[in-house]
Amino acid sequence: MTFSLSAWIDSFVPSTIVQRPDNIRRHKIFIATSMIVALFAATYGVMSYFINFTVGLYAMVASVGLFAVLPYALRAGVSIWSLGVVFSMFILALNVVLVTFSGGLFTSPVTPFIILPSVFALIFCNLRTAVFFVVLSVAYVIVMMLLRDGISAIPVTYMPSFHNTFLSLALGGLVIIMFLVTNTYEQTKNEALRLLEEKQEELRKERELSDSLLLNILPEATVQELKSVGVARPRAYEMVSVLFADFVSFTRISQTMTAAELVKHIDEYFTRFDSIMDRHGIEKIKTMGDSYMCVAGLPIESEHHAQQIIAAAREMLAVVEEIRNNKPVTGGPGFDVRIGVHSGPVVAGIVGKRKFAYDIWGDTVNVAARLQQLGHVNRINMSSSTHSLIQAEVSCSYAGTVTAKNRGEIDVFVVDANAGSTPQQDDTVV
């Protein structure tokens, strides 16, 4: 079985800790640092033995025992704060002993290690504990400086000729320890950042998916309002153009088709219609069976809503004609369509709390629906309201009247056949 140092270190991380990247990183650094210090303590212990530094040998044996046990204590459930205090306090005490028995603050080769307690307290505990060790370490340095004459009277227990070598090794060991600790910190930090980036990417994709789904249900302006303030307030629009489209004899024709065939044919039309609405900046409201409803001039208001809706209606007629002419080749029925358009005020908003939908209300909607129901087949039937907005740009003809509930007789105009995308095929009012 292949040995993995990373997996071995991970085995000491308690499963009960809060699984946050920074918390896991702190535990891994503690484990790795304990092992590194234990390894160097063993090395220094061997050197102390060979240079006859008895106090150093005993101190290093105690260090190896303590730092080798600390990871197991962490895995057993002892808090990292408590172990961090023990870690830093032991290193400070170790420095006091070794400095005292190796010539004093300005002579001992282990003096540089005084920087470690506050650093480790900051990594393993918290800022307050680290400040405590900073104060303690500074106080220790001041005291040792004041007592330097008395300490210098204590005889050095190893030959002076070994001093420079021991100092070089101590400084090198300090550099290596700090490098390994910093490297471990960087590696675990980078791993945490990588995991964070992966999670952020997952969240970004989920957000894009949810936004895409919302935009398929609601206008973009409404989605932005929902995301920014949490609600979408109903809004009144003074002038928009509403279009209804409905296939002729749909019920009769659909009885000759399977459910799959019916859905496939309807989808062919409505998908093309959706593309038309996107190109002209028109808001699709909904489909109801074979009926298609859309509106120009909301949620972003436009002075040219009537022109937009008539241009879209022309393209819809062209699509209907194209599909109908291709049906002898592709198979299936080719539908005819009635289109009704009316311009006027509406109220728009979201209804419901579950499976909510964006909808519009008002007499304008009812009139547009009535024009579609009683209009000429394969023609664009519009009210005088819409006609007055586009008559200077689009050639239209008066086509009689229709009766609408609560409105009485309504004048109907149709776009002239030679002005539209499709020729007239049926001018009878049904």
MIZA-931113 format. One record per residue (C-alpha): x, y, z. Coordinates in nm, 4 decimals, m for minus. Each point is the difference from the previous one (the first is absolute). Layout:
+----------+----------+----------+
|       c1 |       c2 |       c3 |
+----------+----------+----------+
|        X |        Y |        Z |
...
+----------+----------+----------+
//
This chain:
+----------+----------+----------+
|       c1 |       c2 |       c3 |
+----------+----------+----------+
|   0.0000 |   0.0000 |   0.0000 |
|   0.1425 |   0.3397 |  m0.1016 |
|   0.0681 |   0.2352 |   0.2912 |
|  m0.1448 |   0.3481 |  m0.0297 |
|   0.1322 |   0.2650 |   0.2386 |
|  m0.2995 |   0.2237 |  m0.0714 |
|  m0.2449 |  m0.2818 |   0.0767 |
|   0.1912 |  m0.0845 |   0.3171 |
|  m0.0193 |   0.3598 |   0.1192 |
|  m0.3691 |   0.0080 |  m0.0902 |
|  m0.0554 |  m0.3054 |   0.2221 |
|   0.0771 |   0.2129 |   0.3067 |
|  m0.2600 |   0.2666 |  m0.0823 |
|  m0.2986 |  m0.0578 |   0.2328 |
|  m0.3195 |  m0.0872 |  m0.1839 |
|  m0.1957 |   0.2004 |   0.2579 |
|   0.1473 |   0.3403 |  m0.0886 |
|  m0.1993 |   0.2607 |  m0.1857 |
|   0.0683 |  m0.0796 |  m0.3652 |
|   0.1090 |   0.3453 |  m0.1101 |
|   0.3042 |   0.0393 |  m0.2292 |
|   0.1796 |   0.2346 |   0.2427 |
|  m0.0653 |  m0.2336 |   0.2928 |
|   0.1235 |  m0.3058 |  m0.1870 |
|   0.3048 |   0.1943 |  m0.1165 |
|   0.0869 |   0.0980 |   0.3591 |
|  m0.0233 |  m0.3598 |   0.1210 |
|   0.2167 |  m0.1300 |  m0.2841 |
|   0.2673 |   0.2638 |   0.0664 |
|   0.0024 |  m0.0935 |   0.3690 |
|   0.0472 |  m0.3679 |  m0.0807 |
|   0.2715 |   0.0608 |  m0.2582 |
|   0.1835 |   0.2499 |   0.2228 |
|  m0.0034 |  m0.2354 |   0.2979 |
|   0.1544 |  m0.2729 |  m0.2127 |
|   0.2607 |   0.2367 |  m0.1480 |
|   0.1034 |   0.1338 |   0.3429 |
|   0.0176 |  m0.3556 |   0.1385 |
|   0.2284 |  m0.0997 |  m0.2882 |
|   0.2325 |   0.2967 |   0.0517 |
|  m0.0007 |  m0.0542 |   0.3753 |
|   0.1180 |  m0.3555 |  m0.0597 |
|   0.2754 |   0.1299 |  m0.2287 |
|   0.1135 |   0.2583 |   0.2555 |
|  m0.0144 |  m0.2635 |   0.2717 |
|   0.2454 |  m0.2162 |  m0.1923 |
|   0.2311 |   0.2979 |  m0.0517 |
|  m0.0263 |   0.0917 |   0.3703 |
|   0.1033 |  m0.3525 |   0.0883 |
|   0.3103 |   0.0139 |  m0.2154 |
|   0.1106 |   0.3378 |   0.1324 |
|  m0.0664 |  m0.1000 |   0.3607 |
|  m0.2766 |   0.2608 |   0.0518 |
|  m0.1914 |  m0.2004 |   0.2630 |
|  m0.2678 |   0.2600 |   0.0716 |
|  m0.0660 |   0.0346 |  m0.3742 |
|  m0.0269 |  m0.3793 |  m0.0369 |
|  m0.2584 |  m0.0281 |   0.2786 |
|  m0.1911 |   0.3017 |  m0.1345 |
|  m0.0149 |  m0.1484 |  m0.3503 |
|  m0.1176 |  m0.3395 |   0.1283 |
|  m0.2835 |   0.1743 |   0.1834 |
|  m0.0770 |   0.2006 |  m0.3164 |
|  m0.0174 |  m0.3081 |  m0.2192 |
|  m0.2387 |  m0.1667 |   0.2445 |
|  m0.2291 |   0.3027 |   0.0276 |
|  m0.0188 |   0.0946 |  m0.3677 |
|  m0.0472 |  m0.3619 |  m0.1077 |
|  m0.2978 |  m0.0318 |   0.2363 |
|  m0.1712 |   0.3285 |  m0.0905 |
|  m0.1575 |  m0.1247 |  m0.3316 |
|  m0.1489 |  m0.3007 |   0.1810 |
|  m0.1390 |   0.2286 |   0.2714 |
|  m0.1584 |   0.2101 |  m0.2746 |
|  m0.1557 |  m0.3060 |  m0.1602 |
|  m0.1291 |  m0.1091 |   0.3418 |
|  m0.2033 |   0.3187 |   0.0231 |
|   0.2151 |   0.2449 |   0.1975 |
|  m0.0688 |   0.3518 |  m0.1302 |
|   0.2571 |   0.1495 |  m0.2322 |
|   0.0012 |   0.3183 |   0.2110 |
|   0.1115 |  m0.1942 |   0.3090 |
|   0.2617 |  m0.1914 |  m0.1942 |
|   0.1163 |   0.3229 |  m0.1665 |
|   0.0580 |   0.1553 |   0.3447 |
|   0.1940 |  m0.3093 |   0.1090 |
|   0.1981 |   0.0109 |  m0.3255 |
|   0.0978 |   0.3659 |   0.0361 |
|   0.0589 |  m0.0162 |   0.3752 |
|   0.2287 |  m0.3017 |  m0.0303 |
|   0.2104 |   0.1662 |  m0.2725 |
|   0.0317 |   0.3136 |   0.2151 |
|   0.1004 |  m0.2047 |   0.3051 |
|   0.2379 |  m0.2047 |  m0.2147 |
|   0.1650 |   0.3194 |  m0.1211 |
|   0.0394 |   0.1262 |   0.3574 |
|   0.1699 |  m0.3230 |   0.1084 |
|   0.2310 |  m0.0307 |  m0.2981 |
|   0.0991 |   0.3687 |   0.0018 |
|   0.0707 |  m0.0159 |   0.3733 |
|   0.2192 |  m0.3084 |  m0.0302 |
|   0.1771 |   0.0964 |  m0.3194 |
|   0.1493 |   0.3377 |   0.0789 |
|  m0.2817 |   0.2564 |   0.0196 |
|  m0.2149 |   0.2024 |  m0.2369 |
|   0.2866 |   0.1463 |  m0.2029 |
|   0.2038 |  m0.3191 |  m0.0117 |
|  m0.2427 |  m0.2924 |  m0.0313 |
|  m0.0508 |  m0.1313 |  m0.3546 |
|  m0.3668 |  m0.0765 |   0.0740 |
|  m0.0922 |   0.3645 |   0.0753 |
|  m0.1650 |   0.0531 |  m0.3439 |
|  m0.2639 |  m0.2612 |   0.0836 |
|  m0.1659 |   0.2555 |   0.2304 |
|  m0.2011 |   0.1206 |  m0.3014 |
|  m0.1911 |  m0.3295 |  m0.0255 |
|  m0.2403 |   0.0074 |   0.3026 |
|  m0.1934 |   0.3101 |  m0.1089 |
|  m0.0077 |  m0.1154 |  m0.3650 |
|  m0.1421 |  m0.3407 |   0.0891 |
|  m0.2465 |   0.1549 |   0.2467 |
|  m0.1291 |   0.2227 |  m0.2783 |
|  m0.0406 |  m0.2961 |  m0.2387 |
|  m0.1451 |  m0.2543 |   0.2441 |
|  m0.1837 |   0.2124 |   0.2571 |
|  m0.1129 |   0.3565 |  m0.0652 |
|   0.1235 |   0.3573 |  m0.0085 |
|  m0.0540 |   0.0583 |   0.3721 |
|   0.2057 |  m0.3063 |   0.0942 |
|   0.2709 |   0.0989 |  m0.2491 |
|   0.0217 |   0.3491 |   0.1537 |
|   0.0399 |  m0.1636 |   0.3417 |
|   0.2970 |  m0.2014 |  m0.1268 |
|   0.1486 |   0.3079 |  m0.1664 |
|  m0.0096 |   0.1836 |   0.3324 |
|   0.1364 |  m0.3076 |   0.1813 |
|   0.2826 |  m0.0435 |  m0.2512 |
|   0.0976 |   0.3674 |   0.0127 |
|  m0.0030 |  m0.0095 |   0.3801 |
|   0.2185 |  m0.3114 |  m0.0105 |
|   0.2497 |   0.1723 |  m0.2308 |
|   0.0164 |   0.3047 |   0.2303 |
|   0.0506 |  m0.2122 |   0.3106 |
|   0.2687 |  m0.2139 |  m0.1651 |
|   0.1730 |   0.3179 |  m0.1166 |
|   0.0019 |   0.1455 |   0.3518 |
|   0.1294 |  m0.3279 |   0.1447 |
|   0.2643 |  m0.0576 |  m0.2642 |
|   0.2898 |   0.0444 |   0.2418 |
|  m0.1379 |  m0.2604 |   0.2378 |
|  m0.0845 |  m0.2441 |  m0.2746 |
|   0.3411 |   0.0312 |  m0.1552 |
|   0.1447 |  m0.1391 |   0.3273 |
|  m0.1713 |  m0.3323 |  m0.0690 |
|   0.2558 |  m0.2108 |  m0.1814 |
|  m0.0706 |  m0.1018 |  m0.3571 |
|  m0.0319 |  m0.3792 |  m0.0072 |
|   0.1361 |  m0.0500 |  m0.3504 |
|   0.3282 |   0.0970 |  m0.1590 |
|   0.0077 |   0.3574 |  m0.1364 |
|   0.1376 |  m0.1297 |  m0.3290 |
|  m0.3422 |  m0.1526 |  m0.0694 |
|  m0.1847 |   0.3291 |   0.0535 |
|   0.0123 |   0.1323 |  m0.3549 |
|  m0.1003 |  m0.3367 |  m0.1434 |
|  m0.2927 |  m0.0286 |   0.2424 |
|  m0.1085 |   0.3597 |  m0.0736 |
|   0.0100 |  m0.0649 |  m0.3744 |
|  m0.2035 |  m0.3171 |   0.0409 |
|  m0.2485 |   0.1779 |   0.2270 |
|  m0.0469 |   0.2854 |  m0.2466 |
|  m0.0316 |  m0.2469 |  m0.2866 |
|  m0.2522 |  m0.2015 |   0.1980 |
|  m0.1995 |   0.3128 |   0.0767 |
|  m0.0070 |   0.0913 |  m0.3684 |
|  m0.1067 |  m0.3511 |  m0.0971 |
|  m0.2725 |  m0.0135 |   0.2684 |
|  m0.1416 |   0.3349 |  m0.1044 |
|   0.0181 |  m0.0981 |  m0.3658 |
|  m0.1760 |  m0.3337 |   0.0569 |
|  m0.2660 |   0.1609 |   0.2176 |
|  m0.0554 |   0.2754 |  m0.2579 |
|  m0.0006 |  m0.2522 |  m0.2840 |
|  m0.2524 |  m0.2165 |   0.1808 |
|  m0.2112 |   0.3082 |   0.0613 |
|   0.0204 |   0.0975 |  m0.3672 |
|  m0.0833 |  m0.3493 |  m0.1223 |
|  m0.3002 |  m0.0355 |   0.2273 |
|  m0.1084 |   0.3572 |  m0.0768 |
|   0.0248 |  m0.0626 |  m0.3728 |
|  m0.1964 |  m0.3224 |   0.0354 |
|  m0.2649 |   0.1863 |   0.1965 |
|  m0.0097 |   0.2722 |  m0.2661 |
|  m0.0292 |  m0.2632 |  m0.2719 |
|  m0.2924 |  m0.1617 |   0.1782 |
|  m0.1539 |   0.3438 |   0.0528 |
|   0.0387 |   0.0828 |  m0.3684 |
|  m0.1591 |  m0.3323 |  m0.0947 |
|  m0.2896 |   0.0706 |   0.2333 |
|  m0.0363 |   0.3531 |  m0.1371 |
|   0.0014 |  m0.1387 |  m0.3537 |
|  m0.2724 |  m0.2483 |   0.0962 |
|  m0.2014 |   0.2819 |   0.1562 |
|   0.0547 |   0.2156 |  m0.3097 |
|  m0.1276 |  m0.2757 |  m0.2270 |
|  m0.2979 |  m0.0627 |   0.2282 |
|  m0.0733 |   0.3737 |   0.0066 |
|   0.0221 |   0.0198 |  m0.3777 |
|  m0.2334 |  m0.2979 |  m0.0285 |
|  m0.2504 |   0.1500 |   0.2431 |
|   0.0237 |   0.3377 |  m0.1769 |
|  m0.0543 |  m0.1721 |  m0.3345 |
|  m0.3047 |  m0.1814 |   0.1344 |
|  m0.1374 |   0.3232 |   0.1464 |
|   0.0565 |   0.1847 |  m0.3267 |
|  m0.2032 |  m0.2683 |  m0.1760 |
|  m0.2880 |   0.0808 |   0.2349 |
|   0.0346 |   0.3705 |   0.0728 |
|   0.1275 |   0.3108 |  m0.1819 |
|   0.3605 |   0.0910 |   0.0757 |
|  m0.0976 |   0.3276 |   0.1705 |
|  m0.2370 |  m0.1909 |   0.2298 |
|   0.2698 |  m0.2570 |   0.0815 |
|   0.2416 |   0.2789 |   0.0927 |
|  m0.2653 |   0.1608 |   0.2213 |
|  m0.0650 |  m0.3323 |   0.1743 |
|   0.3720 |  m0.0514 |   0.0600 |
|   0.0616 |   0.3537 |   0.1261 |
|  m0.3040 |   0.0639 |   0.2228 |
|  m0.1590 |  m0.3441 |   0.0367 |
|  m0.3356 |   0.0937 |  m0.1522 |
|  m0.1299 |   0.1070 |  m0.3395 |
|  m0.2656 |   0.2665 |   0.0291 |
|  m0.2867 |   0.0163 |  m0.2516 |
|   0.0389 |   0.2804 |  m0.2486 |
|  m0.2420 |   0.1891 |  m0.2224 |
|   0.0977 |   0.0845 |  m0.3587 |
|  m0.1862 |   0.2771 |  m0.1819 |
|   0.0513 |  m0.1335 |  m0.3515 |
|   0.1146 |  m0.3390 |  m0.1275 |
|  m0.0972 |  m0.2281 |  m0.2877 |
|  m0.1364 |  m0.3464 |   0.0743 |
|  m0.0050 |  m0.2843 |  m0.2528 |
|  m0.1990 |  m0.3224 |   0.0096 |
|   0.0562 |  m0.2777 |  m0.2544 |
|  m0.2054 |  m0.3178 |  m0.0301 |
|   0.0012 |  m0.2900 |  m0.2461 |
|  m0.3138 |  m0.0563 |  m0.2071 |
|  m0.1854 |  m0.3337 |   0.0417 |
|   0.2634 |  m0.1125 |   0.2443 |
|  m0.2318 |  m0.2264 |   0.2008 |
|  m0.1230 |  m0.1840 |  m0.3083 |
|   0.3458 |  m0.0466 |  m0.1508 |
|   0.1579 |  m0.1051 |   0.3299 |
|  m0.2445 |  m0.2920 |   0.0285 |
|   0.1742 |  m0.1628 |  m0.2971 |
|   0.3437 |   0.0145 |   0.1676 |
|   0.1696 |  m0.1794 |   0.2853 |
|   0.0931 |   0.1981 |   0.3087 |
|   0.3706 |  m0.0085 |  m0.0918 |
|  m0.0700 |   0.1194 |  m0.3546 |
|  m0.2257 |   0.2778 |   0.1249 |
|   0.2576 |   0.1325 |   0.2459 |
|   0.2734 |  m0.0240 |  m0.2636 |
|  m0.1976 |   0.2075 |  m0.2532 |
|  m0.1071 |   0.2633 |   0.2528 |
|   0.3587 |   0.0276 |   0.1245 |
|   0.1188 |   0.0580 |  m0.3568 |
|  m0.2216 |   0.3075 |  m0.0307 |
|   0.0474 |   0.1395 |   0.3491 |
|   0.3781 |  m0.0382 |  m0.0047 |
|   0.0132 |   0.2052 |  m0.3196 |
|  m0.2388 |   0.2541 |   0.1523 |
|   0.2236 |   0.0326 |   0.3086 |
|   0.2991 |   0.0831 |  m0.2197 |
|  m0.2048 |   0.2684 |  m0.1748 |
|  m0.0927 |   0.1582 |   0.3343 |
|   0.3639 |   0.0021 |   0.1088 |
|   0.1071 |   0.1781 |  m0.3162 |
|  m0.2643 |   0.2724 |   0.0370 |
|   0.0355 |   0.0507 |   0.3758 |
|  m0.3515 |  m0.1263 |   0.0702 |
|  m0.0956 |  m0.1696 |   0.3254 |
|  m0.1613 |  m0.3397 |  m0.0352 |
|  m0.2636 |  m0.0337 |   0.2698 |
|  m0.1269 |  m0.3562 |  m0.0338 |
|  m0.1435 |  m0.2739 |  m0.2154 |
|  m0.3377 |  m0.1558 |   0.0698 |
|  m0.0449 |  m0.3146 |  m0.2033 |
|   0.0343 |   0.1207 |  m0.3588 |
|  m0.0295 |   0.3680 |   0.0944 |
|   0.3060 |   0.2253 |   0.0126 |
|   0.0017 |   0.3313 |   0.1894 |
|   0.2658 |   0.2726 |   0.0004 |
|   0.0294 |   0.3735 |   0.0644 |
|   0.2243 |   0.2824 |  m0.1224 |
|   0.0814 |   0.3026 |   0.2157 |
|   0.0669 |  m0.1700 |   0.3334 |
|   0.1702 |  m0.0485 |   0.2356 |
|   0.2316 |   0.2411 |  m0.1833 |
|  m0.2234 |   0.2673 |  m0.1441 |
|   0.0308 |   0.0813 |  m0.3710 |
|  m0.1515 |   0.2704 |  m0.2175 |
|  m0.0012 |  m0.2428 |  m0.2944 |
|  m0.1871 |  m0.2876 |   0.1639 |
|  m0.2648 |  m0.0098 |  m0.2730 |
|   0.2610 |  m0.0113 |  m0.2775 |
|   0.1842 |  m0.2741 |   0.1874 |
|  m0.3086 |  m0.2154 |   0.0413 |
|  m0.1121 |   0.0385 |  m0.3629 |
|   0.3509 |  m0.0854 |  m0.1268 |
|  m0.0003 |  m0.3101 |   0.2196 |
|  m0.3510 |  m0.0945 |  m0.1192 |
|   0.1162 |   0.0176 |  m0.3616 |
|   0.2838 |  m0.2388 |   0.0750 |
|  m0.2410 |  m0.2324 |   0.1805 |
|  m0.2171 |  m0.0166 |  m0.3110 |
|   0.3095 |  m0.0733 |  m0.2077 |
|   0.0906 |  m0.2875 |   0.2313 |
|  m0.3528 |  m0.1416 |  m0.0198 |
|   0.0065 |   0.0155 |  m0.3790 |
|   0.3475 |  m0.1545 |  m0.0185 |
|  m0.0918 |  m0.2923 |   0.2222 |
|  m0.3309 |  m0.0532 |  m0.1776 |
|   0.1706 |  m0.0061 |  m0.3409 |
|   0.2632 |  m0.2466 |   0.1222 |
|  m0.2434 |  m0.2434 |   0.1605 |
|  m0.0509 |  m0.2058 |  m0.3167 |
|   0.3736 |  m0.0756 |   0.0278 |
|   0.0487 |  m0.0229 |   0.3756 |
|  m0.3392 |  m0.1528 |   0.0793 |
|  m0.2703 |   0.1061 |   0.2439 |
|  m0.2651 |   0.2709 |  m0.0221 |
|   0.0724 |   0.3615 |  m0.0811 |
|  m0.2017 |   0.2355 |   0.2154 |
|  m0.1611 |   0.3313 |  m0.0868 |
|   0.0067 |   0.2741 |   0.2600 |
|  m0.2051 |   0.2930 |   0.1245 |
|   0.1840 |   0.2985 |   0.1477 |
|  m0.1586 |   0.2802 |   0.2014 |
|   0.1801 |   0.3161 |   0.1148 |
|  m0.1194 |   0.2838 |   0.2221 |
|   0.1838 |   0.2910 |   0.1611 |
|  m0.0886 |   0.1534 |   0.3330 |
|   0.0742 |  m0.0004 |   0.3741 |
|   0.0679 |  m0.3153 |   0.2035 |
|   0.1103 |  m0.1029 |   0.3473 |
|   0.2889 |  m0.2490 |   0.0189 |
|   0.1278 |  m0.2047 |   0.2903 |
|   0.0596 |  m0.3396 |   0.1584 |
|  m0.2861 |  m0.2152 |   0.1238 |
|   0.0185 |  m0.2907 |   0.2424 |
|   0.2677 |  m0.1306 |   0.2370 |
|   0.0574 |  m0.3443 |  m0.1519 |
|   0.0635 |  m0.0424 |  m0.3715 |
|  m0.0501 |   0.3754 |  m0.0234 |
|  m0.0392 |   0.1693 |  m0.3350 |
|   0.0418 |   0.3473 |  m0.1438 |
|  m0.3297 |   0.1166 |  m0.1497 |
|  m0.1842 |   0.3088 |  m0.1231 |
|  m0.3563 |   0.1138 |   0.0648 |
|  m0.2379 |   0.2599 |  m0.1288 |
|  m0.2541 |   0.0726 |  m0.2700 |
|   0.2799 |   0.0207 |  m0.2552 |
|   0.0653 |  m0.3724 |   0.0467 |
|  m0.3680 |  m0.0836 |  m0.0432 |
|  m0.0319 |   0.2040 |  m0.3205 |
|   0.3117 |  m0.1589 |  m0.1527 |
|  m0.1387 |  m0.3454 |   0.0816 |
|  m0.3349 |   0.0913 |  m0.1571 |
|   0.1677 |   0.1270 |  m0.3172 |
|   0.1854 |  m0.3303 |  m0.0248 |
|  m0.3160 |  m0.2063 |   0.0523 |
|  m0.2046 |   0.1849 |  m0.2625 |
|   0.2750 |   0.1127 |  m0.2331 |
|   0.0921 |  m0.0937 |  m0.3562 |
|   0.2044 |  m0.3146 |  m0.0479 |
|   0.3691 |   0.0440 |  m0.0888 |
|  m0.0296 |   0.3775 |   0.0357 |
|   0.1097 |   0.2484 |   0.2644 |
|  m0.3206 |   0.1305 |   0.1573 |
|   0.0404 |   0.3171 |   0.2046 |
|  m0.2144 |   0.2551 |   0.1759 |
|  m0.0240 |   0.3638 |  m0.0976 |
|   0.2217 |   0.0767 |   0.2970 |
|   0.2890 |  m0.1991 |  m0.1456 |
|  m0.0810 |   0.1161 |  m0.3540 |
|   0.0346 |   0.3636 |   0.1008 |
|   0.3535 |  m0.0687 |   0.1211 |
|   0.1270 |  m0.1768 |  m0.3124 |
|  m0.2139 |   0.1342 |  m0.2870 |
|   0.2702 |   0.2384 |  m0.1178 |
|   0.2438 |  m0.2905 |  m0.0446 |
|  m0.2127 |  m0.3049 |  m0.0823 |
|  m0.2684 |  m0.0269 |  m0.2683 |
|  m0.3249 |  m0.1227 |   0.1563 |
|  m0.3647 |  m0.0436 |  m0.1018 |
|  m0.3195 |   0.0366 |   0.1931 |
|  m0.1567 |  m0.3449 |   0.0545 |
|  m0.3249 |   0.0700 |   0.1814 |
|  m0.0829 |  m0.0343 |   0.3667 |
|  m0.0086 |  m0.2598 |   0.2739 |
|  m0.2013 |   0.0048 |   0.3216 |
|   0.1918 |  m0.0112 |   0.3274 |
|  m0.1494 |  m0.0458 |   0.3437 |
|  m0.0461 |   0.3321 |   0.1797 |
|   0.1456 |   0.1802 |  m0.3028 |
|  m0.2662 |  m0.0372 |  m0.2658 |
|   0.1064 |   0.0285 |  m0.3626 |
|   0.3755 |   0.0219 |  m0.0692 |
|   0.1398 |   0.1087 |  m0.3340 |
|   0.2387 |  m0.2552 |  m0.1496 |
|   0.2884 |   0.0695 |  m0.2344 |
|   0.2196 |  m0.2564 |  m0.1734 |
|   0.3483 |   0.0407 |  m0.1415 |
|  m0.0289 |  m0.0046 |  m0.3775 |
|   0.1087 |  m0.3269 |  m0.1521 |
|   0.2681 |   0.1635 |  m0.2128 |
|   0.1356 |   0.1819 |   0.3066 |
|   0.0478 |  m0.3109 |   0.2077 |
|   0.2143 |  m0.3089 |  m0.0266 |
|  m0.2835 |  m0.2316 |  m0.1034 |
|  m0.2891 |   0.0370 |  m0.2446 |
|  m0.3582 |  m0.0097 |   0.1133 |
|  m0.1459 |  m0.3511 |  m0.0050 |
|  m0.3297 |   0.0372 |   0.1785 |
|  m0.1732 |   0.3329 |   0.0543 |
|  m0.3200 |  m0.1310 |   0.1563 |
|  m0.0897 |   0.1142 |   0.3466 |
|  m0.0579 |  m0.3083 |   0.2147 |
+----------+----------+----------+
//
